[in-house]
Amino acid sequence: MKKTIIILSGILLFSCSKKEETAEQTGNVLAKDIVSMNDMQIKNAGIETGILSQQNISQKIRLNGNIDVPPQGMASVSAPSGGYVRVSNFMPGNHVAKGQTLAVLENPELVQLQQDYLLAKSNLNYAEKDYNRQKELNESKASSDKTTQKAQNESENQNIMMRGMAQQLLALGINPANLNAGNIRRNFAVVSPISGYISAVNVNIGQYVSPVEKMFEIVNTDDIHLALKVFEKDISKISVGQRVYAYTNQNPDKKYPANIILIGKDFAPDRSVLIHCHFANYEPALIPGTFMNADVETNSENAFVIPDAGIVTWEGKQYIFEEIKPKTYKMFLVTLGNSENGYTELLNFDPEFMNKKFVTKGAYQLLMALKNVEE
């Protein structure tokens, strides 16, 4: 019998100590939505209180889109003439500078073009001399007008032929001014028209390519911008110069500030308009095509706000705590508005509460104290 009494006493003592420990950790529930705490509990929970004030807070519109590159920042590279690929050392992701050789092609017909140019140049030299001679003879009546005109026509024809072939050679990267019989070649280089990163390579060694085929595609990421879709209901709130904060799904806490620089003038089939934004700072990590979310700050308004740490969510609703007397707090249902810089607007805040204290930090611990003890 004594053993039974001792065991029951131990159970009672253990039960009382657990209740005291729970009360010490969580606080005392005085009513359905009221909880009190002692100084130690308040310190451990990190609870802070303060009088709520009014601040200018912006309305935000949530948009989505992707990283884009303007037309002048993209290049599709083709060969100016057909040929067989002899050199191609680049892969997607490699950076190239404007004018850098991307590939070397071989075309035997290039030899004929250089020969024709040199012959036209030689013939032009002879035709000009003959025309000058005929003009002098004609002035002294030793040559007919017809002969002089024929010499002039031949000189002009040779000049036209030479200049036309010179332009073809320049397109192939051959400087006609430096061309002579000793440096005729059958290879020509394909160079990059812009600086940037190679996004596609469509050739391999030995392949024959024609002028209509895309050999390389290059993207200049220095001029990337953000293209966002704005629906008809929000377009009136958008204007050039507005600040935008973009972020990815993978890292929503990393914000990329940008400014709206262009607003589209026509609607897509889904009744949206495309807007373009420039990033405040170049970010190498942003790759063209990356999906982005963005918050646009619209007109700001003066409103009562509370730090986000003072708001709790319970069963799909939001609440804040008022300090109704020292160390005692009452939970109130609230309707939230816009959020900005760690503060959230209270839409149903009664001005009569202006001089009352509310919990600005540690509200979650109060909620746990209230609901855990209730359970």
Stockholm file with secondary structure:
# STOCKHOLM 1.0

chainA/1-375         MKKTIIILSGILLFSCSKKEETAEQTGNVLAKDIVSMNDMQIKNAGIETGILSQQNISQKIRLNGNIDVPPQGMASVSAPSGGYVRVSNFMPGNHVAKGQTLAVLENPELVQLQQDYLLAKSNLNYAEKDYNRQKELNESKASSDKTTQKAQNESENQNIMMRGMAQQLLALGINPANLNAGNIRRNFAVVSPISGYISAVNVNIGQYVSPVEKMFEIVNTDDIHLALKVFEKDISKISVGQRVYAYTNQNPDKKYPANIILIGKDFAPDRSVLIHCHFANYEPALIPGTFMNADVETNSENAFVIPDAGIVTWEGKQYIFEEIKPKTYKMFLVTLGNSENGYTELLNFDPEFMNKKFVTKGAYQLLMALKNVEE
#=GR chainA/1-375 SS CHHHHHHHHHHHHHHHHHHHHHHHHHCEEEETTEEECCHHHHHHHTCEEEECCEEEEEEEEEEEEEEECCGGGEEEECCSSCEEEEEECCCTTCEECTTCEEEEEECTHHHHHHHHHHHHHHHHHHHHHHHHHHHHHHHTTSSCHHHHHHHHHHHHHHHHHHHHHHHHHHHTTCCGGGCCTTSCCSEEEEECSSCEEEEEECCCTTCEECTTSCCEEEECGGGCEEEEEEEGGGGGGCCTTCEEEEECSSCTTSCEEEEEEEECSSCCTTSEEEEEEEESSCCTTCCTTCEEEEEEEEEEEEEEEEEGGGCEEETTEEEEEEEEETTEEEEEEECEEEEETTEEEETTCCGGGTTSEEEEECHHHHHHHHHHHHC
#=GC SS_cons         CHHHHHHHHHHHHHHHHHHHHHHHHHCEEEETTEEECCHHHHHHHTCEEEECCEEEEEEEEEEEEEEECCGGGEEEECCSSCEEEEEECCCTTCEECTTCEEEEEECTHHHHHHHHHHHHHHHHHHHHHHHHHHHHHHHTTSSCHHHHHHHHHHHHHHHHHHHHHHHHHHHTTCCGGGCCTTSCCSEEEEECSSCEEEEEECCCTTCEECTTSCCEEEECGGGCEEEEEEEGGGGGGCCTTCEEEEECSSCTTSCEEEEEEEECSSCCTTSEEEEEEEESSCCTTCCTTCEEEEEEEEEEEEEEEEEGGGCEEETTEEEEEEEEETTEEEEEEECEEEEETTEEEETTCCGGGTTSEEEEECHHHHHHHHHHHHC
//
